[in-house]
Amino acid sequence: MTRICAVANQEQLAISADSMFTNKELNIISFHNRKLFYKNGLMIGMLGTCEVLTYKGTIYLKDCIREYLDLYTGENILDIILGIENDMRDLFSIFKLDNPTKLIFLWVDNFEFYCYALEIRYSRRNLGCDESVSVYPFGKIDLKNYSKYKFNNYMLDTGEGVDDIIVNKFYTSLPETITSNIIKEAIDDTRLTTVGGNVYTVILNKYGKGKTFINGKETFFN
């Protein structure tokens, strides 16, 4: 798992995550792993299964995310979401992965912030079919319900230690202060076994300009 928190006010959107990775199959724990990906004004956070071990080698789900980030134009967010979702579902179906992957998409459109989150999992109960489930209660995002995913003055907190928390509130503190503090608290919580490492943060303003930080220090990553 991991822990990811996103907050937006009217001017700025921020998302933070830890960097701990746990591979139970190989009994490997590392603390310098990316859970956040950013390019061209689109942020994507990933929790849960992030790699697939095969007889040909390891498939990293982040490679799929980066491939689609390169295709993002600022006007094709629905195509990007659908493309990543379909590719991930194919992987889960082929390799029958037991642990789900949760994806969080954050972007700006016409000076408004948007957030869409979904969980992809393999369902043995449903005749072995793969599934993708929207974390939000509005169903799968499309042109008809697009406006329901506006994220201004909202917080999303998800991962180990919390259920999916979505809060509507007017935030006066800087979003990156809120998100980074929540992740720091989760890292310091000794009850949480899959949260640790560094705090990665991405900030995006309503004009689409972004910055990236590691432990509060501006550091480039995409």
N, C-alpha and C positions, 0 to 999 in steps of 0.2 A: 504494500500500500504506500502511502506517503501522506503528506498534508499540504493542501493548497487553499489559499484564501485570496479572494478578489473583492475589491471595493471601488465604487465610483461615486463621485459627487457630480456637480454640473460641469466642472472644468477638467477633471482628470480621472483616469482609471489606473488602478495598480493591481498587479497579481504577484503573489509571493509563494515560494515553495521551498521545501527542504531539498537535500541532495543525497539522501541515504538510499542505497540499493541493497536489497536482500534477495539472494538466490537460494531458496531452500533446497533445491535439488542438488546443487553443488556445494551447499553450505558455505556460501561466499557472502560477505558483507563489505561494502565499500561506501565511501562518504563523499565522493566527488562526481556525482552523476546528475545530469541535467533532467529536470522534469518540465521545464518551461522552454518554449521555442517561440521566436519572434522574428518577423520580417515584414516589411512593407505595410506596417500598421495592423497586422494580425498577430494576436497572441494565442498560443495553444498550450494548455497544460495537460499532463498525462499522469494518471495514477494507476496502480495495479500492475498487471502484466505488461512488461515493456520489452521483453525479448523472448524468442522462441528457439529452443535448442533442437536441431535436426541432425540427421546423419551427414548432411552436407556442410554443416556449420551453423552458426547462430544468425537468426534473422532479427534485426533490431527494428522495433516499431517506429523509433524516432526517424529512421531513414524514409519511411513512408510520409511522415509528417513534413519533413524537410523538402521532399519532392513536391508536395502540394503547396508549401509556402512559396516556393519559387514561381508557382503558377498564379498566385493571388495578384489581382489587379486593382483591388479596391471595389470592384463592381461584381465580382463573381463568387461571393461568399457562400451562396447556397450550393454552387457546383463544387467548391472546395470541401465543404462539410460532407456532401453526398459521396464524393470521391474517396475521401479518407474512410468514411464509414463503410463503404462497400469493400474496400481493400482489407480493412481490419476484419470484417465479417468473413471474408474468404479465408483469412488465416485461421480464425477461430474454428471455422467449419472443417478445414483440412486437417488441422492438428489437434482438434478436440480439446482445446485449452480449458482447464478447470477454473482458473481464476480470471475474473473479468478485468477489462481495461475501461477506465473512465476518461473521457476527453472533455476538456473545457475550452470553448472557443470564445474569444473576446475581440471586439473590433469596434471601429467608429464609422458611422454612416451619417452624413449630413449633420455633423457636429453633435450627434447623439451616440451614446455607448450602447453596445449590445452584448449579450452573453447567451450562449447556448451550450448545454452540457448533456452528454449522453453516455450510457454505459453499454459496452459490447460484451456479450458473454455467450458461451456455448451451453445450450440447454439439452441435457440428456432426457429430461421429462417430456420435451416437445419433439419426440421422435428423432432426436439428435440434430435438430435444426439450430442454426445460429440465430441470435436475437440481438437487437439493439433497442434500448429503452431510453426515452428521454427522461432526464432527471427532473425537468420542469413539468408542471401538470398540464401544459397546453398542447401536448402531443408533438409530433414531428414537425420541425420548422419548415415552412414553405412561404410562398408569397402572400397567402391569405392570412396567416397568423404572425407574420414577420414582426409587426409592431409590438406584439406581446412580449418580445424578448428584449425590450429596452432595459438598460441596466443602470441608468442614472439614479443615484441615491439608493443603491442596493448593495448588499454584501452577500457573497457566497462563500461558505466555509465548508470544506469537505475533506474526507480522508480519515485516517486513524484517530480515534478519540472523539469524533463527532459524527452525528448523522448529517445528512445533507441539509445545511442550514441556509435559508434564503431570507434575508431581512431587508425590509424597506424602511429606510431611515435617512434623515438629512444629516450628512456628515460634515462637520466643521473642521475636523483634523485632516491633515494630508492623508490621502488614501494609502500611500506607501508606508506611512508610519503605522497605520492600523494593521495592514497586512503583514508587514515584517515583524511587528511585535507579537502577533498571533502565532506566526511560525516559530519565532524564538521561544515563546512559552511552550509550544508543543515539543520542540527539540529538548528543552530542559526538563520536560515531564518524563521521569524515569519509568512510568507505567507504559509508555508508548514504545514499542519495540521496533517499529519500522520507520520512525521519524528521526532524522539526525543530519549531521554534516553542516554544510553552509546554507545560508539563506539567499536564494536567487530571487530577484525582483525585476519586473518590467513595468515601466510607467508609460502611459500613452495619454496625450492631451487631446482635446476635442478637435484639433486641427490635423490629427493623425501623426504627429511627431512623437517618437518614442525614445526612451533611454533604458539602459539595462544596468543592473547593479548586482554585486555579490557582497554580502555582509555590509551593505550600506555604502560601499565604494563603487563609483561608476566604473563599470568594466564592460567592454564590448563582448556580447555573445549573440548568436542568432539561432 
